[in-house]
C-alpha cells in the first residue's frame, strides 16, 4: 500500500531538511568513535535557545535518545540480529544463525546471545524479519521459546518461519506485511521497503522514530531484471532520502567486489546452455532457500523435457512452501519421486538436491560418497554446484567435488562458469544507495570487520564526514539523537552454541576438552581397591581411544601399570589415604610418562573404584 505522510510521527520530520547538504569535514580513515560530530556546540545552543538550566536540557536529551544495538552480524557473516530501543520500547530486526567454525567441534549452529532481551523482556514490542534466509530467521525458534512478541514479515518469510516453529513445537503471533505498508508499534512507525535479493519477499525497513528516520537496508542487490519482476523500490528509497534519513544501516557483504552484481537471470541463461548440450543426468545443488535459482532450474527442465526430483529435507521443505504460497511456478506432472529416477532415461532427469556447502549429511555429500539410498552417481552425470562456499566451508566443498569426480561425474563449480551470482550489492550499487539516501549518519552492517571498514571508507569517498560514520562491534550501543550519534557503552553479546537438543550448554571448557580429545585422544586407567583396607584388588587396567594402537606399545602400557600400582601401594589403610589426591598423582604421573615416551598429550582419566 502507498505510504501516507500522516502515518509518520510529526517529530520524525522536524529539522530533517538541514541534514541534506551537510557534508562535514574532509574524509579521514573511518573508525568507531566515542562522540558524534558537532556535539558540544549544538547541545549548548539548544540549551541556550530554550533559556533553561543546563541540567534540565541534559535530562531532556537523555530522554530523547534512541539506542541501536547489534547482538550479531557485525564483524562476522551470519547470526544477524539488531535492536532499536526508545525509552521503554524495543523492536528487534531479524534473528539468524551462523555456520559453526572448524574449532567448534560437534556444534550444529551458532545463534546470538540474547541475554539483553531476556533482561528487558518487558520492553519488547515486536520482531521484524527482513527475509527468509537462515542467517536472518534461523535463530527465531530458539528466541521465541523464551520471548513472545508479534512477528512481522513477508508471506514467504513467515511461511518458512512457521515450518521451523512447527518442528520446534513453538507458537508465535505472526503478521504478514507488504512493501510500503506502515505498521505502528509503540512510538515507532515502521515502513517496509521492497528489496531484490536471492529470495522473494525480501524487505528493508524505515523506522520512523521520535528522533528521526532509521533506515535498515538488509541483504539486497539492484537487479534490473529480477526473476519475479520485483525490483528494489528505488522510488521509495529516494523519496525517504529526500525527506531526511537520520541513520542508514546497510549490507556490507560485497563491498570488496567492484562494479555491479550480475542479474539472477544470467544463471538461467547458463542453465539453458548446459541443458542443451548435456546427454546424461543433471544434478543441481544450491542453497535450499534460493527460490529464484530453483525456479530457473525447473524452467530449464521443462524447456528440455526433463522430469525433476527433489532430494534433501531442506530443499523439499522450501520447494513445497514456496509452491503453496505461489512463489514457485511448477508445471503439472514435472515433479517425480526420487525412487522413479532410475526408471527414466538419463537425459530425462534433473535432480535438485542440498549439499552446496559440503554438509556431511546432505544429499549431494552422501551421493559423492556412494552412501545415498536412492541416487548413485554414474559416469555421464553432470553436477552443477550453483553456490559459492561460505568462508570456512571451502574444505568440505572441495572434498565433495573430489569425491564426485572419483565416482565418474563431471562437476561445474567455478563462478566463472556462470552458474552462480551473488544476491548482494557490489561496490557501485552501494554507492548508488548512499547517494540516494544521503543519510545524516551511516553505520555499515552485515559483514566481517574488514568489510565494515571498507564500506565506511566508501561513504567517506562520497563526501561523508568521518565523524558521521560508525563502525561498531556486536554489543556496542549507538546512542542517536536528532543532532548527533555516539557510542555509549555496551550490552551482553556473544554466541550461544546449539549442539543437538542442547542450547547453550556447551561452553569453552567442553570445547577445550573436545579439542584435546581430537588432538591426543583419551587414556583411561582403571583401578579397584578394597573399601576397608585400601589394598589394590584389580588393575591397573589401561584403555585408550585415539591415542595409540595398544598392541604395538605394550612396553609403554606396562610401564604405566607399574607406576600406577606403585602409587596405590603407598600405604594400605584407608584412613591413611586421600584417594582424591591419589587420583591426581596417577593422572600427573601417567600423563608425564606418556608424553616422555610418545611426545603426545592425551586426556588421562583415572577411574578408582572402592568395593
BANUMAR-743122 format. One record per residue (C-alpha): residue in three letters; x, y, z. Coordinates in steps of 0.5 Angstrom, whole numbers, always signed. Layout:
BEGIN
PT vonu     u     v     w
PT  ala     X     Y     Z
...
# end
This chain:
BEGIN
PT vonu     u     v     w
PT  unk    +0    +0    +0
PT  unk    +2    +7    -1
PT  unk    +6   +10    +5
PT  unk    +2   +16    +8
PT  unk    +5   +22   +10
PT  unk    +1   +23   +16
PT  unk    +3   +16   +18
PT  unk   +10   +19   +20
PT  unk   +10   +22   +27
PT  unk   +11   +30   +26
PT  unk   +17   +29   +30
PT  unk   +20   +25   +25
PT  unk   +20   +30   +20
PT  unk   +23   +36   +24
PT  unk   +29   +39   +22
PT  unk   +31   +34   +17
PT  unk   +32   +39   +11
PT  unk   +38   +42   +15
PT  unk   +41   +35   +14
PT  unk   +41   +35    +7
PT  unk   +47   +39    +5
PT  unk   +52   +38   +11
PT  unk   +58   +34    +8
PT  unk   +62   +35   +15
PT  unk   +70   +35   +15
PT  unk   +74   +32    +9
PT  unk   +74   +25    +9
PT  unk   +79   +21   +14
PT  unk   +80   +14   +16
PT  unk   +73   +11   +19
PT  unk   +73    +8   +26
PT  unk   +68    +8   +31
PT  unk   +68   +14   +36
PT  unk   +66   +16   +42
PT  unk   +63   +22   +40
PT  unk   +59   +25   +35
PT  unk   +60   +31   +31
PT  unk   +58   +38   +33
PT  unk   +56   +35   +40
PT  unk   +58   +41   +44
PT  unk   +56   +47   +40
PT  unk   +50   +44   +38
PT  unk   +48   +42   +45
PT  unk   +50   +48   +48
PT  unk   +46   +52   +43
PT  unk   +40   +48   +44
PT  unk   +40   +50   +52
PT  unk   +41   +57   +51
PT  unk   +36   +58   +46
PT  unk   +31   +55   +51
PT  unk   +33   +59   +57
PT  unk   +33   +53   +61
PT  unk   +38   +51   +66
PT  unk   +44   +46   +63
PT  unk   +42   +40   +68
PT  unk   +34   +41   +65
PT  unk   +37   +41   +58
PT  unk   +41   +35   +59
PT  unk   +36   +31   +62
PT  unk   +31   +32   +56
PT  unk   +37   +30   +52
PT  unk   +37   +24   +55
PT  unk   +30   +22   +55
PT  unk   +30   +23   +47
PT  unk   +36   +18   +46
PT  unk   +35   +13   +41
PT  unk   +39    +6   +42
PT  unk   +42    +2   +36
PT  unk   +45    -5   +39
PT  unk   +47   -11   +35
PT  unk   +47   -17   +38
PT  unk   +50   -21   +32
PT  unk   +52   -19   +25
PT  unk   +58   -14   +26
PT  unk   +65   -17   +25
PT  unk   +62   -24   +22
PT  unk   +58   -27   +17
PT  unk   +51   -29   +20
PT  unk   +47   -29   +26
PT  unk   +44   -22   +24
PT  unk   +40   -19   +30
PT  unk   +39   -12   +32
PT  unk   +35    -8   +36
PT  unk   +32    -1   +36
PT  unk   +31    +2   +43
PT  unk   +27    +8   +45
PT  unk   +25    +9   +52
PT  unk   +22    +3   +55
PT  unk   +21    +0   +48
PT  unk   +25    -5   +44
PT  unk   +24    -7   +37
PT  unk   +28   -13   +34
PT  unk   +30   -14   +27
PT  unk   +32   -21   +25
PT  unk   +35   -27   +29
PT  unk   +39   -31   +25
PT  unk   +44   -37   +26
PT  unk   +52   -38   +23
PT  unk   +55   -44   +21
PT  unk   +60   -46   +26
PT  unk   +67   -45   +25
PT  unk   +72   -51   +25
PT  unk   +74   -50   +32
PT  unk   +67   -51   +34
PT  unk   +68   -59   +34
PT  unk   +61   -62   +34
PT  unk   +57   -56   +34
PT  unk   +51   -55   +30
PT  unk   +50   -48   +29
PT  unk   +51   -41   +33
PT  unk   +46   -36   +35
PT  unk   +46   -29   +38
PT  unk   +47   -29   +46
PT  unk   +40   -25   +47
PT  unk   +41   -24   +55
PT  unk   +40   -17   +54
PT  unk   +33   -18   +51
PT  unk   +31   -23   +57
PT  unk   +33   -18   +62
PT  unk   +29   -13   +58
PT  unk   +23   -17   +56
PT  unk   +18   -12   +59
PT  unk   +20    -7   +53
PT  unk   +20   -12   +48
PT  unk   +15   -10   +43
PT  unk   +16   -14   +36
PT  unk   +20   -18   +32
PT  unk   +21   -15   +24
PT  unk   +24   -20   +19
PT  unk   +27   -18   +13
PT  unk   +28   -24    +9
PT  unk   +28   -32   +10
PT  unk   +35   -34   +10
PT  unk   +38   -38   +15
PT  unk   +42   -32   +18
PT  unk   +36   -28   +19
PT  unk   +31   -32   +21
PT  unk   +35   -39   +24
PT  unk   +35   -37   +31
PT  unk   +28   -35   +32
PT  unk   +25   -42   +34
PT  unk   +30   -41   +40
PT  unk   +29   -34   +41
PT  unk   +21   -35   +41
PT  unk   +21   -40   +46
PT  unk   +24   -35   +51
PT  unk   +21   -29   +49
PT  unk   +14   -27   +46
PT  unk   +12   -21   +41
PT  unk    +9   -20   +35
PT  unk   +13   -22   +29
PT  unk   +12   -18   +22
PT  unk   +15   -21   +15
PT  unk   +13   -22    +8
PT  unk    +9   -28    +6
PT  unk   +15   -33    +4
PT  unk   +19   -31   +10
PT  unk   +13   -32   +15
PT  unk   +12   -39   +11
PT  unk   +19   -41   +12
PT  unk   +19   -39   +20
PT  unk   +12   -43   +21
PT  unk   +16   -49   +18
PT  unk   +21   -48   +23
PT  unk   +17   -46   +29
PT  unk   +13   -53   +28
PT  unk   +19   -57   +28
PT  unk   +21   -54   +35
PT  unk   +13   -54   +37
PT  unk   +14   -47   +38
PT  unk    +8   -42   +37
PT  unk    +8   -34   +35
PT  unk    +4   -29   +33
PT  unk    +5   -27   +26
PT  unk    +3   -21   +22
PT  unk    +4   -21   +14
PT  unk    +6   -15   +11
PT  unk    +7   -12    +4
PT  unk   +12    -7    +1
PT  unk   +10    +1    +3
PT  unk    +6    -2    +9
PT  unk    +6    +2   +15
PT  unk    +5    -1   +22
PT  unk    +5    +3   +28
PT  unk    +9    -1   +34
PT  unk    +9    +4   +40
PT  unk   +13   +10   +39
PT  unk   +15    +7   +32
PT  unk   +12    +8   +25
PT  unk   +15    +2   +21
PT  unk   +15    +2   +14
PT  unk   +17    -4   +10
PT  unk   +21    -3    +3
PT  unk   +22    -8    -2
PT  unk   +29   -10    -4
PT  unk   +31   -15    -9
PT  unk   +35   -21    -7
PT  unk   +36   -28    -8
PT  unk   +30   -30    -4
PT  unk   +23   -27    -6
PT  unk   +20   -23    +0
PT  unk   +26   -19    +2
PT  unk   +24   -13    +6
PT  unk   +28    -7    +8
PT  unk   +25    -2   +14
PT  unk   +25    +5   +15
PT  unk   +23    +6   +22
PT  unk   +20   +13   +24
PT  unk   +22   +15   +31
PT  unk   +21   +21   +35
PT  unk   +28   +23   +34
PT  unk   +28   +22   +26
PT  unk   +28   +16   +21
PT  unk   +33   +10   +22
PT  unk   +33    +6   +15
PT  unk   +36    -1   +15
PT  unk   +37    -4    +8
PT  unk   +39   -11   +10
PT  unk   +41   -16    +4
PT  unk   +40   -13    -3
PT  unk   +42   -12   -10
PT  unk   +40    -7   -15
PT  unk   +38   -13   -20
PT  unk   +34    -9   -26
PT  unk   +31   -16   -29
PT  unk   +29   -20   -23
PT  unk   +26   -27   -24
PT  unk   +20   -25   -20
PT  unk   +20   -18   -23
PT  unk   +20   -15   -16
PT  unk   +25    -9   -17
PT  unk   +29    -6   -11
PT  unk   +24    +0    -9
PT  unk   +29    +6   -12
PT  unk   +23   +11   -12
PT  unk   +21   +10    -4
PT  unk   +28   +10    -2
PT  unk   +30   +16    -6
PT  unk   +24   +20    -3
PT  unk   +25   +18    +4
PT  unk   +32   +20    +3
PT  unk   +29   +27    +0
PT  unk   +25   +27    +7
PT  unk   +31   +26   +11
PT  unk   +34   +20   +14
PT  unk   +38   +21   +20
PT  unk   +42   +14   +20
PT  unk   +43    +9   +15
PT  unk   +45    +2   +16
PT  unk   +47    -2   +10
PT  unk   +49    -9    +8
PT  unk   +57    -9    +7
PT  unk   +58   -17    +4
PT  unk   +60   -15    -3
PT  unk   +63    -8    -1
PT  unk   +70   -11    -4
PT  unk   +67   -13   -10
PT  unk   +68    -8   -16
PT  unk   +62    -6   -21
PT  unk   +55    -8   -20
PT  unk   +53   -15   -18
PT  unk   +50   -19   -25
PT  unk   +43   -21   -25
PT  unk   +40   -27   -23
PT  unk   +37   -28   -30
PT  unk   +44   -29   -33
PT  unk   +44   -36   -29
PT  unk   +38   -38   -32
PT  unk   +41   -37   -39
PT  unk   +47   -41   -37
PT  unk   +43   -47   -35
PT  unk   +39   -47   -41
PT  unk   +46   -48   -45
PT  unk   +48   -53   -40
PT  unk   +42   -57   -41
PT  unk   +42   -56   -49
PT  unk   +49   -60   -49
PT  unk   +48   -65   -44
PT  unk   +46   -72   -45
PT  unk   +47   -75   -38
PT  unk   +43   -74   -32
PT  unk   +44   -67   -29
PT  unk   +44   -66   -21
PT  unk   +44   -58   -19
PT  unk   +45   -56   -12
PT  unk   +44   -49    -9
PT  unk   +42   -46    -2
PT  unk   +35   -49    -1
PT  unk   +32   -42    +0
PT  unk   +35   -39    -6
PT  unk   +28   -40    -9
PT  unk   +30   -36   -16
PT  unk   +35   -41   -17
PT  unk   +30   -47   -16
PT  unk   +25   -43   -21
PT  unk   +30   -43   -26
PT  unk   +33   -50   -26
PT  unk   +25   -52   -26
PT  unk   +24   -48   -32
PT  unk   +30   -50   -36
PT  unk   +28   -58   -34
PT  unk   +21   -56   -37
PT  unk   +24   -53   -43
PT  unk   +29   -59   -45
PT  unk   +24   -64   -43
PT  unk   +27   -67   -36
PT  unk   +23   -69   -30
PT  unk   +25   -66   -23
PT  unk   +27   -70   -17
PT  unk   +28   -66   -11
PT  unk   +33   -69    -6
PT  unk   +34   -67    +1
PT  unk   +30   -65    +7
PT  unk   +31   -57    +7
PT  unk   +30   -57    -1
PT  unk   +24   -61    -1
PT  unk   +21   -56    +5
PT  unk   +23   -50    +2
PT  unk   +20   -52    -5
PT  unk   +14   -54    -2
PT  unk   +13   -48    +2
PT  unk   +14   -43    -4
PT  unk   +10   -47    -9
PT  unk    +4   -47    -4
PT  unk    +5   -39    -3
PT  unk    +5   -38   -10
PT  unk   +13   -36   -10
PT  unk   +15   -42   -15
PT  unk   +11   -44   -21
PT  unk   +12   -52   -22
PT  unk    +9   -54   -29
PT  unk    +4   -60   -28
PT  unk    +7   -67   -27
PT  unk   +14   -65   -28
PT  unk   +16   -67   -21
PT  unk   +17   -74   -19
PT  unk   +19   -78   -13
PT  unk   +27   -80   -12
PT  unk   +25   -87   -13
PT  unk   +23   -86   -20
PT  unk   +30   -83   -22
PT  unk   +33   -90   -24
PT  unk   +27   -92   -28
PT  unk   +28   -86   -33
PT  unk   +33   -85   -39
PT  unk   +39   -81   -36
PT  unk   +37   -75   -41
PT  unk   +30   -74   -38
PT  unk   +32   -73   -31
PT  unk   +34   -67   -27
PT  unk   +36   -68   -19
PT  unk   +35   -62   -14
PT  unk   +39   -63    -8
PT  unk   +42   -60    -2
PT  unk   +49   -60    +0
PT  unk   +52   -54    -4
PT  unk   +57   -53    +3
PT  unk   +59   -60    +3
PT  unk   +55   -61    +9
PT  unk   +56   -68   +12
PT  unk   +49   -71   +12
PT  unk   +47   -67    +6
PT  unk   +44   -71    -1
PT  unk   +50   -69    -5
PT  unk   +55   -71    +0
PT  unk   +52   -77    +1
PT  unk   +52   -78    -7
PT  unk   +59   -77    -7
PT  unk   +61   -82    -2
PT  unk   +56   -87    -5
PT  unk   +52   -87    +1
PT  unk   +46   -85    -1
PT  unk   +40   -90    -1
PT  unk   +36   -88    -8
PT  unk   +41   -84   -12
PT  unk   +48   -87   -14
PT  unk   +53   -82   -18
PT  unk   +54   -86   -25
PT  unk   +59   -84   -31
PT  unk   +56   -79   -35
PT  unk   +53   -75   -29
PT  unk   +54   -67   -29
PT  unk   +54   -64   -22
PT  unk   +53   -56   -22
PT  unk   +54   -53   -15
PT  unk   +51   -47   -16
PT  unk   +53   -43   -10
PT  unk   +60   -40    -7
PT  unk   +63   -43    -1
PT  unk   +61   -40    +6
PT  unk   +68   -38    +9
PT  unk   +70   -44   +13
PT  unk   +67   -49    +8
PT  unk   +72   -49    +3
PT  unk   +75   -55    +5
PT  unk   +68   -59    +6
PT  unk   +66   -57    -1
PT  unk   +73   -59    -4
PT  unk   +72   -66    -1
PT  unk   +65   -67    -4
PT  unk   +68   -64   -11
PT  unk   +74   -69   -11
PT  unk   +69   -75    -9
PT  unk   +64   -73   -15
PT  unk   +70   -74   -20
PT  unk   +72   -80   -17
PT  unk   +65   -83   -18
PT  unk   +66   -81   -25
PT  unk   +61   -75   -25
PT  unk   +63   -68   -29
PT  unk   +63   -62   -24
PT  unk   +62   -55   -26
PT  unk   +63   -51   -20
PT  unk   +67   -45   -22
PT  unk   +64   -38   -21
PT  unk   +67   -36   -28
PT  unk   +62   -42   -31
PT  unk   +56   -37   -30
PT  unk   +53   -42   -25
PT  unk   +52   -37   -19
PT  unk   +51   -30   -18
PT  unk   +51   -26   -11
PT  unk   +45   -24    -8
PT  unk   +49   -18    -5
PT  unk   +50   -11    -8
PT  unk   +57   -10   -10
PT  unk   +61    -3    -9
PT  unk   +58    +1   -15
PT  unk   +51    -1   -12
PT  unk   +53    +1    -5
PT  unk   +55    +8    -8
PT  unk   +48    +9   -11
PT  unk   +45    +7    -5
PT  unk   +49   +12    -1
PT  unk   +48   +18    -6
PT  unk   +40   +16    -6
PT  unk   +39   +16    +2
PT  unk   +44   +22    +3
PT  unk   +44   +20   +11
PT  unk   +46   +24   +16
PT  unk   +50   +19   +20
PT  unk   +52   +12   +17
PT  unk   +53    +5   +20
PT  unk   +56    -1   +16
PT  unk   +53    -8   +18
PT  unk   +53   -15   +16
PT  unk   +60   -17   +14
PT  unk   +67   -18   +17
PT  unk   +70   -13   +20
PT  unk   +75   -11   +14
PT  unk   +68   -11   +10
PT  unk   +65    -6   +15
PT  unk   +71    -2   +15
PT  unk   +72    -1    +7
PT  unk   +64    +1    +7
PT  unk   +66    +6   +12
PT  unk   +71    +9    +7
PT  unk   +67    +8    +1
PT  unk   +62   +13    +5
PT  unk   +68   +18    +6
PT  unk   +70   +18    -1
PT  unk   +63   +20    -3
PT  unk   +63   +26    +2
PT  unk   +61   +24    +9
PT  unk   +65   +26   +15
PT  unk   +69   +21   +19
PT  unk   +65   +23   +25
PT  unk   +59   +22   +22
PT  unk   +61   +14   +20
PT  unk   +61    +9   +26
PT  unk   +64    +2   +25
PT  unk   +62    -2   +31
PT  unk   +63    -9   +35
PT  unk   +57   -13   +37
PT  unk   +54   -11   +44
PT  unk   +56    -4   +43
PT  unk   +51    +2   +44
PT  unk   +50    +7   +39
PT  unk   +46   +13   +42
PT  unk   +42   +17   +37
PT  unk   +39   +24   +38
PT  unk   +37   +29   +33
PT  unk   +43   +32   +32
PT  unk   +49   +27   +34
PT  unk   +51   +20   +35
PT  unk   +56   +17   +40
PT  unk   +58   +10   +42
PT  unk   +56   +10   +49
PT  unk   +58    +3   +53
PT  unk   +56    -4   +51
PT  unk   +51    -9   +53
PT  unk   +52   -17   +54
PT  unk   +53   -20   +47
PT  unk   +57   -26   +44
PT  unk   +54   -33   +42
PT  unk   +50   -39   +44
PT  unk   +52   -46   +42
PT  unk   +47   -51   +39
PT  unk   +49   -58   +40
PT  unk   +44   -63   +38
PT  unk   +38   -61   +43
PT  unk   +43   -57   +48
PT  unk   +42   -50   +48
PT  unk   +48   -46   +51
PT  unk   +50   -52   +55
PT  unk   +57   -53   +51
PT  unk   +62   -48   +54
PT  unk   +69   -46   +53
PT  unk   +71   -52   +58
PT  unk   +67   -57   +54
PT  unk   +70   -54   +47
PT  unk   +77   -55   +50
PT  unk   +76   -62   +52
PT  unk   +74   -64   +45
PT  unk   +80   -60   +42
PT  unk   +84   -64   +47
PT  unk   +81   -71   +45
PT  unk   +81   -69   +38
PT  unk   +89   -68   +38
PT  unk   +91   -73   +43
PT  unk   +86   -78   +45
PT  unk   +84   -81   +52
PT  unk   +87   -86   +56
PT  unk   +83   -89   +62
PT  unk   +87   -92   +68
PT  unk   +82   -97   +72
PT  unk   +84   -99   +79
PT  unk   +80  -103   +84
PT  unk   +81  -102   +92
PT  unk   +79  -105   +98
PT  unk   +74  -101  +101
PT  unk   +76  -103  +108
PT  unk   +84  -104  +108
PT  unk   +85   -99  +102
PT  unk   +89  -105   +98
PT  unk   +89  -106   +91
PT  unk   +85  -111   +89
PT  unk   +85  -111   +81
PT  unk   +89  -107   +76
PT  unk   +91  -102   +74
PT  unk   +88  -103   +67
PT  unk   +90   -99   +61
PT  unk   +85   -97   +56
PT  unk   +86   -92   +50
PT  unk   +82   -89   +44
PT  unk   +85   -84   +39
PT  unk   +92   -85   +43
PT  unk   +96   -91   +41
PT  unk   +95   -98   +38
PT  unk   +96  -101   +44
PT  unk   +99  -108   +41
PT  unk  +105  -104   +39
PT  unk  +106  -100   +45
PT  unk  +106  -106   +50
PT  unk  +112  -103   +53
PT  unk  +109   -97   +55
PT  unk  +103  -100   +58
PT  unk  +107  -104   +62
PT  unk  +111   -98   +65
PT  unk  +105   -94   +66
PT  unk  +102  -100   +70
PT  unk  +108  -101   +74
PT  unk  +108   -93   +76
PT  unk  +100   -93   +78
PT  unk  +101  -100   +82
PT  unk  +107   -96   +86
PT  unk  +103   -90   +87
PT  unk   +97   -94   +90
PT  unk  +102   -99   +94
PT  unk  +104   -93   +98
PT  unk  +100   -94  +105
PT  unk   +95   -99  +106
PT  unk   +90   -96  +111
PT  unk   +84   -93  +108
PT  unk   +85   -88  +114
PT  unk   +92   -86  +111
PT  unk   +90   -85  +104
PT  unk   +87   -79  +101
PT  unk   +84   -82   +95
PT  unk   +83   -75   +91
PT  unk   +90   -74   +92
PT  unk   +92   -81   +89
PT  unk   +88   -80   +83
PT  unk   +91   -73   +82
PT  unk   +98   -76   +83
PT  unk   +96   -82   +78
PT  unk   +94   -77   +73
PT  unk  +100   -73   +73
PT  unk  +105   -79   +73
PT  unk  +101   -82   +67
PT  unk  +101   -76   +63
PT  unk  +108   -75   +64
PT  unk  +110   -82   +63
PT  unk  +106   -82   +56
PT  unk  +109   -75   +54
PT  unk  +116   -77   +55
PT  unk  +115   -84   +51
PT  unk  +111   -81   +46
PT  unk  +111   -74   +45
PT  unk  +103   -73   +46
PT  unk   +99   -71   +51
PT  unk   +92   -75   +51
PT  unk   +87   -73   +57
PT  unk   +88   -78   +62
PT  unk   +82   -81   +66
PT  unk   +84   -85   +73
PT  unk   +78   -89   +75
PT  unk   +79   -91   +82
PT  unk   +73   -96   +85
PT  unk   +72   -98   +92
PT  unk   +69  -105   +94
# end
